[in-house]
Protein backbone atom coordinates (compact mmCIF):
# COMPACT_ATOMS: atom_id res chain seq x y z
CA UNK A 1 0.00 0.00 0.00
CA UNK A 2 1.37 3.41 -0.98
CA UNK A 3 0.87 5.82 1.92
CA UNK A 4 2.75 8.66 0.27
CA UNK A 5 1.41 12.16 -0.25
CA UNK A 6 -1.07 12.47 -3.13
CA UNK A 7 -0.39 15.24 -5.62
CA UNK A 8 -3.64 16.96 -6.60
CA UNK A 9 -4.25 17.70 -10.26
CA UNK A 10 -4.93 21.21 -11.50
CA UNK A 11 -8.72 20.86 -11.44
CA UNK A 12 -8.74 19.54 -7.88
CA UNK A 13 -6.34 22.25 -6.72
CA UNK A 14 -8.62 24.87 -8.27
CA UNK A 15 -11.61 23.31 -6.48
CA UNK A 16 -9.77 23.46 -3.14
CA UNK A 17 -8.91 27.11 -3.76
CA UNK A 18 -12.54 27.83 -4.68
CA UNK A 19 -13.87 26.27 -1.48
CA UNK A 20 -11.23 28.06 0.61
CA UNK A 21 -12.17 31.40 -0.94
CA UNK A 22 -15.85 30.67 -0.29
CA UNK A 23 -15.14 29.95 3.38
CA UNK A 24 -13.00 33.08 3.72
CA UNK A 25 -15.95 35.07 2.41
CA UNK A 26 -18.83 33.44 4.27
CA UNK A 27 -17.45 31.78 7.39
CA UNK A 28 -16.50 34.97 9.20
CA UNK A 29 -14.95 35.16 12.70
CA UNK A 30 -18.13 36.78 14.01
CA UNK A 31 -20.24 33.90 12.67
CA UNK A 32 -17.92 31.30 14.23
CA UNK A 33 -17.99 33.13 17.56
CA UNK A 34 -21.79 33.30 17.47
CA UNK A 35 -22.04 29.55 16.83
CA UNK A 36 -19.88 28.83 19.88
CA UNK A 37 -21.73 31.28 22.10
CA UNK A 38 -25.23 30.07 21.21
CA UNK A 39 -24.50 26.34 20.99
CA UNK A 40 -26.20 26.30 17.56
CA UNK A 41 -24.29 24.55 14.80
CA UNK A 42 -26.46 26.27 12.21
CA UNK A 43 -26.56 29.60 10.44
CA UNK A 44 -29.24 30.37 7.89
CA UNK A 45 -27.14 32.77 5.84
CA UNK A 46 -24.27 30.33 5.60
CA UNK A 47 -26.63 27.49 4.70
CA UNK A 48 -28.17 29.49 1.87
CA UNK A 49 -24.70 30.42 0.61
CA UNK A 50 -23.88 26.70 0.47
CA UNK A 51 -27.15 26.15 -1.37
CA UNK A 52 -26.30 28.69 -4.04
CA UNK A 53 -23.20 26.65 -4.85
CA UNK A 54 -25.07 23.35 -4.79
CA UNK A 55 -23.00 22.26 -1.77
CA UNK A 56 -25.81 21.35 0.59
CA UNK A 57 -26.32 18.22 -1.51
CA UNK A 58 -23.11 18.24 -3.56
CA UNK A 59 -23.59 14.81 -5.18
CA UNK A 60 -27.08 15.61 -6.45
CA UNK A 61 -27.31 16.61 -10.14
CA UNK A 62 -27.38 20.30 -11.03
CA UNK A 63 -30.99 19.93 -12.16
CA UNK A 64 -31.96 18.89 -8.62
CA UNK A 65 -30.10 21.70 -6.88
CA UNK A 66 -26.80 19.90 -6.27
CA UNK A 67 -23.32 20.44 -7.66
CA UNK A 68 -22.95 17.12 -9.47
CA UNK A 69 -19.71 16.33 -7.62
CA UNK A 70 -18.17 12.88 -7.66
CA UNK A 71 -17.57 11.05 -4.36
CA UNK A 72 -13.94 12.21 -4.05
CA UNK A 73 -14.75 15.89 -4.61
CA UNK A 74 -17.72 15.69 -2.22
CA UNK A 75 -15.51 14.09 0.43
CA UNK A 76 -12.88 16.78 -0.12
CA UNK A 77 -15.55 19.46 0.27
CA UNK A 78 -16.67 17.94 3.57
CA UNK A 79 -13.08 17.83 4.78
CA UNK A 80 -12.55 21.51 4.01
CA UNK A 81 -15.84 22.49 5.65
CA UNK A 82 -14.93 20.53 8.75
CA UNK A 83 -11.42 21.95 8.96
CA UNK A 84 -12.95 25.40 9.19
CA UNK A 85 -15.59 24.23 11.69
CA UNK A 86 -18.52 25.19 9.46
CA UNK A 87 -21.91 24.97 11.23
CA UNK A 88 -23.35 21.84 9.61
CA UNK A 89 -25.44 19.96 12.18
CA UNK A 90 -28.71 21.37 10.85
CA UNK A 91 -27.75 20.37 7.31
CA UNK A 92 -26.91 16.82 8.39
CA UNK A 93 -30.26 16.35 10.15
CA UNK A 94 -32.15 17.79 7.17
CA UNK A 95 -30.48 15.37 4.77
CA UNK A 96 -31.52 12.40 6.90
CA UNK A 97 -35.14 13.49 6.54
CA UNK A 98 -34.57 14.05 2.82
CA UNK A 99 -33.85 10.32 2.43
CA UNK A 100 -37.40 9.50 3.55
CA UNK A 101 -38.87 12.19 1.30
CA UNK A 102 -37.00 10.77 -1.69
CA UNK A 103 -38.13 7.23 -0.89
CA UNK A 104 -41.74 7.77 0.20
CA UNK A 105 -42.79 11.28 -0.76
CA UNK A 106 -45.50 11.86 -3.30
CA UNK A 107 -44.56 13.59 -6.54
CA UNK A 108 -46.00 16.80 -5.13
CA UNK A 109 -44.06 16.48 -1.87
CA UNK A 110 -40.78 15.84 -3.67
CA UNK A 111 -41.31 18.84 -5.94
CA UNK A 112 -42.14 20.97 -2.89
CA UNK A 113 -39.52 19.93 -0.34
CA UNK A 114 -36.41 18.70 -2.16
CA UNK A 115 -35.60 21.88 -4.13
CA UNK A 116 -36.04 23.97 -0.99
CA UNK A 117 -33.76 21.62 0.95
CA UNK A 118 -31.11 21.88 -1.76
CA UNK A 119 -31.27 25.68 -1.78
CA UNK A 120 -31.13 26.01 2.01
CA UNK A 121 -34.53 27.66 2.14
CA UNK A 122 -35.81 25.08 4.62
CA UNK A 123 -34.30 22.79 7.25
CA UNK A 124 -35.84 19.81 9.02
CA UNK A 125 -35.24 18.42 12.49
CA UNK A 126 -35.91 14.87 13.69
CA UNK A 127 -38.91 14.24 15.95
CA UNK A 128 -37.86 10.88 17.35
CA UNK A 129 -37.01 10.71 21.07
CA UNK A 130 -39.66 11.25 23.73
CA UNK A 131 -39.40 11.92 27.49
CA UNK A 132 -40.69 8.47 28.46
CA UNK A 133 -39.20 6.20 25.80
CA UNK A 134 -35.53 7.23 25.53
CA UNK A 135 -33.78 5.35 22.75
CA UNK A 136 -36.66 2.88 22.32
CA UNK A 137 -37.95 4.58 19.21
CA UNK A 138 -40.79 2.11 18.63
CA UNK A 139 -42.25 3.04 22.04
CA UNK A 140 -43.25 6.59 21.01
CA UNK A 141 -46.54 7.79 22.45
CA UNK A 142 -47.05 11.06 20.59
CA UNK A 143 -50.46 10.57 19.00
CA UNK A 144 -51.75 11.56 15.58
CA UNK A 145 -55.51 11.10 15.39
CA UNK A 146 -57.51 11.36 12.16
CA UNK A 147 -60.22 14.01 12.17
CA UNK A 148 -61.95 14.16 8.82
CA UNK A 149 -59.31 14.87 6.19
CA UNK A 150 -56.90 16.26 8.81
CA UNK A 151 -54.65 14.91 11.55
CA UNK A 152 -54.43 16.24 15.10
CA UNK A 153 -51.13 15.67 16.89
CA UNK A 154 -50.60 15.63 20.65
CA UNK A 155 -47.46 14.75 22.56
CA UNK A 156 -43.86 15.85 23.05
CA UNK A 157 -40.41 15.16 21.67
CA UNK A 158 -37.11 15.49 23.53
CA UNK A 159 -33.64 16.42 22.29
CA UNK A 160 -35.00 17.81 19.03
CA UNK A 161 -31.75 19.43 17.95
CA UNK A 162 -32.11 22.53 15.77
CA UNK A 163 -35.91 22.67 16.07
CA UNK A 164 -35.70 26.39 16.89
CA UNK A 165 -33.92 26.97 13.57
CA UNK A 166 -36.01 24.66 11.38
CA UNK A 167 -39.18 25.08 9.38
CA UNK A 168 -40.33 21.44 9.58
CA UNK A 169 -40.01 18.43 11.84
CA UNK A 170 -39.78 14.89 10.47
CA UNK A 171 -42.01 13.41 13.16
CA UNK A 172 -42.85 9.84 14.11
CA UNK A 173 -46.25 9.48 15.77
CA UNK A 174 -48.53 6.66 16.85
CA UNK A 175 -51.67 6.48 14.73
CA UNK A 176 -53.01 3.10 15.91
CA UNK A 177 -52.57 2.52 19.67
CA UNK A 178 -54.03 -0.99 19.38
CA UNK A 179 -51.41 -2.22 16.91
CA UNK A 180 -48.22 -4.07 17.94
CA UNK A 181 -45.30 -1.92 19.08
CA UNK A 182 -43.61 -1.55 15.69
CA UNK A 183 -46.91 -1.17 13.85
CA UNK A 184 -49.41 1.65 13.97
CA UNK A 185 -46.77 4.37 13.48
CA UNK A 186 -46.88 7.09 10.82
CA UNK A 187 -44.44 9.85 9.84
CA UNK A 188 -45.33 13.48 9.19
CA UNK A 189 -43.59 16.62 7.97
CA UNK A 190 -44.86 19.05 10.61
CA UNK A 191 -44.58 22.81 9.90
CA UNK A 192 -43.07 24.18 13.10
CA UNK A 193 -44.96 27.45 12.80
CA UNK A 194 -48.25 25.55 13.21
CA UNK A 195 -50.56 26.67 16.06
CA UNK A 196 -49.99 24.42 19.07
CA UNK A 197 -46.25 23.83 18.51
CA UNK A 198 -44.22 25.02 21.49
CA UNK A 199 -40.39 24.83 21.29
CA UNK A 200 -38.48 25.14 24.58
CA UNK A 201 -34.68 25.11 24.97
CA UNK A 202 -32.57 22.44 26.66
CA UNK A 203 -29.07 23.75 27.31
CA UNK A 204 -26.33 21.13 27.58
CA UNK A 205 -22.65 21.66 28.40
CA UNK A 206 -21.83 22.56 24.81
CA UNK A 207 -24.94 22.61 22.65
CA UNK A 208 -28.51 23.77 22.61
CA UNK A 209 -31.21 21.24 21.93
CA UNK A 210 -34.97 21.40 22.52
CA UNK A 211 -38.10 19.84 23.87
CA UNK A 212 -41.03 20.34 21.50
CA UNK A 213 -44.65 20.14 22.65
CA UNK A 214 -47.47 19.39 20.22
CA UNK A 215 -50.82 20.53 21.58
CA UNK A 216 -53.74 19.83 19.22
CA UNK A 217 -51.57 20.57 16.20
CA UNK A 218 -53.80 20.22 13.14
CA UNK A 219 -52.29 19.13 9.81
CA UNK A 220 -53.78 18.37 6.44
CA UNK A 221 -53.12 14.89 5.09
CA UNK A 222 -50.68 16.48 2.64
CA UNK A 223 -48.07 16.51 5.42
CA UNK A 224 -48.28 12.77 6.02
CA UNK A 225 -45.18 11.07 4.60
CA UNK A 226 -45.60 7.47 3.54
CA UNK A 227 -48.47 5.03 4.18
CA UNK A 228 -50.62 5.21 7.29
CA UNK A 229 -49.44 2.88 10.08
CA UNK A 230 -46.23 2.07 8.15
CA UNK A 231 -44.00 4.67 9.78
CA UNK A 232 -41.46 2.10 10.93
CA UNK A 233 -40.82 1.30 7.27
CA UNK A 234 -40.73 4.97 6.28
CA UNK A 235 -38.18 5.81 8.93
CA UNK A 236 -35.86 2.92 8.11
CA UNK A 237 -33.99 4.81 5.37
CA UNK A 238 -32.88 7.68 7.63
CA UNK A 239 -32.14 5.25 10.48
CA UNK A 240 -30.05 2.97 8.28
CA UNK A 241 -28.06 5.95 7.00
CA UNK A 242 -27.55 7.23 10.55
CA UNK A 243 -26.60 3.74 11.74
CA UNK A 244 -24.33 3.26 8.72
CA UNK A 245 -26.20 0.11 7.70
CA UNK A 246 -26.24 1.13 4.04
CA UNK A 247 -24.97 3.89 1.77
CA UNK A 248 -27.32 6.55 0.51
CA UNK A 249 -26.75 9.03 -2.27
CA UNK A 250 -29.04 11.43 -0.41
CA UNK A 251 -26.47 11.96 2.27
CA UNK A 252 -23.22 13.69 1.30
CA UNK A 253 -20.00 11.98 2.21
CA UNK A 254 -18.72 12.82 5.65
CA UNK A 255 -21.71 14.31 7.50
CA UNK A 256 -22.40 11.39 9.83
CA UNK A 257 -21.53 11.57 13.52
CA UNK A 258 -19.04 8.70 13.31
CA UNK A 259 -16.76 10.64 10.96
CA UNK A 260 -17.23 13.82 12.96
CA UNK A 261 -16.14 12.19 16.22
CA UNK A 262 -12.98 10.88 14.60
CA UNK A 263 -12.22 14.26 13.06
CA UNK A 264 -12.83 16.12 16.33
CA UNK A 265 -10.38 13.81 18.07
CA UNK A 266 -7.83 14.27 15.29
CA UNK A 267 -8.06 18.06 15.54
CA UNK A 268 -7.60 18.04 19.29
CA UNK A 269 -4.78 15.50 18.98
CA UNK A 270 -2.96 17.88 16.62
CA UNK A 271 -3.37 20.77 19.09
CA UNK A 272 -1.92 18.67 21.90
CA UNK A 273 0.99 17.47 19.76
CA UNK A 274 1.87 21.11 19.02
CA UNK A 275 1.75 21.88 22.74
CA UNK A 276 3.93 18.89 23.70
CA UNK A 277 6.57 19.98 21.19
CA UNK A 278 6.89 23.38 22.89
CA UNK A 279 9.62 23.73 25.50
CA UNK A 280 8.31 24.40 28.99
CA UNK A 281 9.72 27.69 30.31
CA UNK A 282 10.06 26.36 33.86
CA UNK A 283 11.54 22.89 33.30
CA UNK A 284 13.27 23.62 30.01
CA UNK A 285 11.94 20.35 28.60
CA UNK A 286 9.33 19.36 26.04
CA UNK A 287 6.40 17.27 27.32
CA UNK A 288 6.70 15.14 24.18
CA UNK A 289 10.10 13.86 25.30
CA UNK A 290 8.48 12.08 28.24
CA UNK A 291 8.12 8.38 27.24
CA UNK A 292 4.83 8.14 29.13
CA UNK A 293 3.38 11.00 27.08
CA UNK A 294 4.54 9.33 23.88
CA UNK A 295 2.96 6.03 24.90
CA UNK A 296 -0.37 7.63 25.76
CA UNK A 297 -0.46 9.57 22.50
CA UNK A 298 0.36 6.36 20.65
CA UNK A 299 -2.57 4.58 22.29
CA UNK A 300 -4.91 7.27 20.97
CA UNK A 301 -3.57 6.85 17.44
CA UNK A 302 -3.99 3.08 17.58
CA UNK A 303 -7.54 3.28 18.94
CA UNK A 304 -8.55 5.85 16.34
CA UNK A 305 -7.07 3.85 13.47
CA UNK A 306 -8.81 0.72 14.73
CA UNK A 307 -12.11 2.62 14.80
CA UNK A 308 -11.53 3.90 11.26
CA UNK A 309 -10.99 0.34 10.04
CA UNK A 310 -14.42 -0.76 11.28
CA UNK A 311 -17.59 -0.36 9.23
CA UNK A 312 -21.33 -0.17 9.79
CA UNK A 313 -22.71 0.19 13.32
CA UNK A 314 -19.44 -1.16 14.75
CA UNK A 315 -17.76 2.07 13.64
CA UNK A 316 -20.34 4.09 15.58
CA UNK A 317 -19.47 2.29 18.84
CA UNK A 318 -15.72 2.16 18.29
CA UNK A 319 -15.45 5.82 17.32
CA UNK A 320 -17.55 7.07 20.25
CA UNK A 321 -15.50 4.98 22.66
CA UNK A 322 -12.19 6.22 21.22
CA UNK A 323 -13.48 9.83 21.22
CA UNK A 324 -14.34 9.74 24.92
CA UNK A 325 -11.19 7.89 25.98
CA UNK A 326 -8.95 9.95 23.72
CA UNK A 327 -10.27 13.31 24.89
CA UNK A 328 -9.81 12.23 28.51
CA UNK A 329 -6.16 11.36 27.85
CA UNK A 330 -5.51 14.57 25.92
CA UNK A 331 -6.95 16.74 28.66
CA UNK A 332 -4.91 14.81 31.24
CA UNK A 333 -1.70 15.37 29.25
CA UNK A 334 -2.35 19.12 29.12
CA UNK A 335 -2.96 19.26 32.85
CA UNK A 336 -4.06 22.61 34.32
CA UNK A 337 -3.46 24.36 30.98
CA UNK A 338 -6.20 22.25 29.43
CA UNK A 339 -8.83 23.48 31.88
CA UNK A 340 -8.66 27.08 30.65
CA UNK A 341 -11.72 27.98 28.57
CA UNK A 342 -11.93 30.06 25.41
CA UNK A 343 -10.98 33.69 25.93
CA UNK A 344 -8.89 32.98 29.04
CA UNK A 345 -5.25 34.06 28.96
CA UNK A 346 -3.05 31.06 28.36
CA UNK A 347 -5.75 28.74 27.09
CA UNK A 348 -4.65 26.26 24.43
CA UNK A 349 -6.22 26.29 20.95
CA UNK A 350 -9.05 28.56 22.10
CA UNK A 351 -10.15 25.94 24.61
CA UNK A 352 -11.03 23.44 21.88
CA UNK A 353 -9.72 20.42 23.79
CA UNK A 354 -11.78 21.33 26.84
CA UNK A 355 -14.88 21.85 24.66
CA UNK A 356 -14.53 18.49 22.99
CA UNK A 357 -13.87 16.73 26.25
CA UNK A 358 -17.31 17.93 27.33
CA UNK A 359 -18.88 17.21 23.94
CA UNK A 360 -17.47 13.69 23.79
CA UNK A 361 -19.58 12.67 26.77
CA UNK A 362 -22.78 12.85 24.72
CA UNK A 363 -21.33 10.88 21.82
CA UNK A 364 -22.75 7.69 23.35
CA UNK A 365 -26.32 8.95 22.93
CA UNK A 366 -26.24 11.40 20.01
CA UNK A 367 -27.92 9.84 16.97
CA UNK A 368 -28.99 6.78 18.96
CA UNK A 369 -27.24 5.38 22.02
CA UNK A 370 -24.26 3.07 21.63
CA UNK A 371 -26.20 0.49 23.66
CA UNK A 372 -28.77 0.39 20.86
CA UNK A 373 -25.96 0.03 18.33
CA UNK A 374 -24.54 -2.87 20.32
CA UNK A 375 -27.94 -4.54 20.11
CA UNK A 376 -27.95 -3.94 16.35
CA UNK A 377 -24.51 -5.52 16.07
CA UNK A 378 -25.61 -8.52 18.13
CA UNK A 379 -28.84 -9.24 16.26
CA UNK A 380 -28.18 -7.97 12.74
CA UNK A 381 -24.46 -8.60 12.31
CA UNK A 382 -23.81 -11.57 14.61
CA UNK A 383 -27.22 -13.18 14.31
CA UNK A 384 -27.73 -13.50 18.05
CA UNK A 385 -31.28 -13.75 19.45
CA UNK A 386 -33.00 -10.62 20.63
CA UNK A 387 -32.95 -9.94 24.35
CA UNK A 388 -36.17 -10.76 26.18
N, C-alpha and C positions, 0 to 999 in steps of 0.2 A: 504493500500500500504506500503510495506517495503522499507524504504529509507535508510536502513543501508548500511554499507560498504560491497562490494562484495569481497569475498576471491577468488583469481584467482587459478585455478588448476595448476598442475606442467607444463603441456604442454603450457598453456597460459603464465605462468611466463617465461618459456624458450623462447617463441616467443618474449615477451617484451624485454628480455635481448638481444636477437639476433638483433632486430631492433635498440636498443640503441647502441650496439657495431657497427653496420653498420653506424649509424649516427656519432658516435665518429670518425670513420675512414674516412668517405667521406664528411661530412658536417663540413669542417674545418673553423676556425675563419677567415682566409683570404678569403675563398669563401663567407662567410656571409657578410663580410665587402664589398667585391666587388659588391654583389647584392644590398646593400644599396646605394653604391656610384653611380652605373650606373642606378638604377631604373629598372633594369631587374630582374624579378622574374623567371629566367631561367638560368640553367648552363648545357651545353651539357655533360660534364663529369659526373656530378651527375645524370643526366637523364639516361645515359647509364648504370651507376652503378645500378640504380633502375631496369632497364630493365633486367640486368643479374640475378636479384633475382625474376623476374616476378612481380615486385611491381608497374610497370606502370599501368598494368591492373590486379590487384591482384585477382579478382574474375573470370577471364578467366581461362579455363583449361590449364594445363601444355602444352598440345599439340598445343595450340594456342598462347603460349608465356606468359601466365599468371602464377599465383602461386596456383590457385585452392583453394583460401581461401574462407571460409564461410563469411556471412555478418558481424558477430561479429568480426572476426579476421581482416577483411578488414577495418571495422570502427575503430578498435583499432590501426591499422597501420596508418590510416589517422590522428588520434589523436596524435600519437607520432611524425609523420612528422610535423604536425602543431606546436606542442609544441616547436620544435627545429627550427621553422621558415624556413623549407625547401623551396627552390624556386620551386613552383609548378604551377604557372599560365600557363606557356606554355603547361604543361601536361594536365591541365584541358581543355584548348581550343582545343587541339588535340583530346581529347576523345569525345568532342562534334561532331567534324567532323567525327570521327570514327563511330558514330551512323548512319550517313547517308550512309557511305560506307558499313556498315553491311546490311543496309536495301535495298539499291538501286544499290550497286556496282555489276558489272559483276563478274563472277567467276575469270577472269583474274585480275581484279582490286583488289578484296579481297585478292587473293594470293600475289599480289604485295605490297599493302599498309599495310594491317593489321599486318603481322609479323614484318615489319619495325617499325610500331608504337609501338608494344609491346616491341621491343628491345631498343627503344630510338634512333634508327638510324635516323628517320625523325620526324619532328613536323609540325603541320599545324596551321595556323592562320585563322581567320574568316573574309572574305571579305563581310561584310554586309553594314555598314553605309556609306553614301556618303555625300559630303559637302552640297548638296542642298536638301537632303531629311530627315536628322536627324534620328529620331526613326521610321519614316514611311517606313518600310522596303520594302513594296510593290511598293514604288515610285522610286526604283532605276533606274538610267538612264545609267549606264555602259552598253555598247552595245557589244554583241557577234554576229558577222555576219558570215554566212556560205560562205566560198570560196572553192569550190570544196569539197574535203574530209576534209578540215581544218576549223578552226574557227579563226577569227581575233577579238581581244578584244581591245576596247578603252573606257577609262573612268578613274575614280579615286575612291578610297575608303579611308574614314577617320577613325581614331582611330583603326587602325589595329594593335592591341597589339601583340607584339612578332614577327611581320613580319620580322624584321631584324635578327631574330634567327631561322627562319623556312625555310623549304625546299619547302613547298607547301602552297597555299592559297585555302581554301574552299570558292569559289567565286560565288555570285549570280549575274547574268547578264540578261539583257533584250534581248531576241532573236526575239521577234515579237512586234514591237512598235505599231502595229495596234490592238493588242488584249486588252481586258479589263485589268484593273490595276493589278489584281492578276493572270492574265494569261500571257502567252508569256514570262515567266521567265525560265531560265535554270541554273543549277549549274555545276561548273567545278572545277577540282583539278589542279590549275595553278602552274607549277614549277616556283619558284620565281627567278631562275637564267635564265629565258627566256629573250632573247633580247626584249627590250622595257619596261621591268619592272623597275621602278625607285622608291626606298624606301627612304623616307625622314623622319627625326625624328620630333616628337612633344613632347616637354618636359613639363610635368605637374609639380605640386608641389612635387609629390612624385614618379611618375613613368614615364617611357618613353613609348610612343606609337608612331604611325606612320601614315603618309599619303602615300598611294601607288598609283602611276600613271601607267596606262596601255596604252602604245602607240603602236598601231599596233602589239600587242602581238599575235603571231601565234601559235595555238595549233592543234595537231591532234585530231580527234574525240575520240581517246582513253581516253582523259582527261575529256570528258563530263561524268558527274555523273547523272544517272537517265534519264528519257525520255525528249525529246526536248519539250520546252514550258510547262513543268510540274514542274518547279523548286520550286513553292510554296508548292507542295506536298513533294518534296524531302527534303526540309529544315524543314518540320514540326517536324521530330524526334528530331533534335538538339534543336529546339526552345522549344518544349514541355519539354525536359529535363532541359533546362536552366530556363524555366518558372515554373518548378516543377509541370507540368500538369500530368505527368505520370512517373512511375519508368522505368529505363532502366538498363539492366545488363551491357551495354557497359560502363557505367559511374560509377567508383568506389564510394563507400559511402564516402560522406564528402567533395567532391571537389567543390560543387556549392557555389556561392557567398553568398547565404543566410546563410549557416553554417559558412562561413569564417567571415562574419560581426559579428555574435554572438560571435565567438571565439576571435576575435580581441578585442571586448569590454570586454569580460571576462578577458583576459590577462591584459588589462590596468586597469580594476577594481581592480585586485589583486595587481598590483603595487601601486595603490593609497591607498588601504587598508593598505599595509605595511607601507607606508609613514605616514598615519594618526595615526598609532599605535606607532610612534616614538616621543619621548618627544622633544619638541622644546627647544633649548638651551637658547633662550631669555626669553620666557614666562614661561618655566618650565611645560607646559601643553601639552597634546596630542591633536591634532586636532580632533581625533575620539570622544573625550569626549564632544565635542560641539553638542548639540541636533540637531542643524540645519544641520550639516554635516551628522549625522546619518540619518536624514530624507531624505536628498538628495541622499545619497547612497542607501537607501531603495527604493526610487522611481526608480532608475536604475534597481535594482534587479527585481522589480515587472514588469517593462516594458519589460525587457529581457525575463522573464519567460512567460509573455503573448505572446510575439513573438514566443517563442519556442513551444507554445501550438497550434499555427496556422499551417495550412498546405497549400500546393499548392501556387498559386500566392499571396495569402494573407500574407504568411510568408515572401515573398520577400519585400513587402511594410512595414510590421510591423518591420522587422529586420533592414531595412535601416533607418527607422524613429528612432528606439531606438538607433541605432549606432550613428547617428548624434547627437541626444539629449543627449545621455549618455556621449559621448566624450566631449561635450561642458561643461557639469556639472563637469566631472572629471578634466578638465583643469582649470575650475574656482575654484575648491576646492584646487588645488595645488597652485594657485596664481602665483606670479613671478617665483617660482621654476619650474613651468611647462613649462615656455617659453624658458628654456635653451635647446639648441639642443645637439645632440650627440657629444661627445668629449669635451664639455664645462665643466669646473670644477663646480661641484655641481649639474649637471643635474641628473634627476631622471630616473632610468631604461633606461639609454642610450638614453634618449629623445623619448622613444617609445610612450608615451602618446601624445606628441606634433606631432609626425609623424602621428599617427592614427587620431588625430583631423583633420589634413589636408586631410588625405586619406578618411575620412568618408564623406567629402563633395561631392565626386564623386560617392558615393554609390547609389545615386538616378538615375544615368544614366548608370552605368556600367552593361553590360549584358541586356540592355533594360531599358528605363526610368521607374520610378515608376508610372508616368502618364499612360504609356501604360499598365502597370500591373493593374492599377485601371480600365482601360477600359475593360481588360480581365475579371476582377472580375465582373464588371457590366453586361457584355453581356453573358459570359460563365457560371458564377456561379449563378448570380442573375436573369438571363434571361431578363434583361432590353433591350430595343431597342437600336440599334446603334445610336450614335450621327450623326446628319446630318451636 
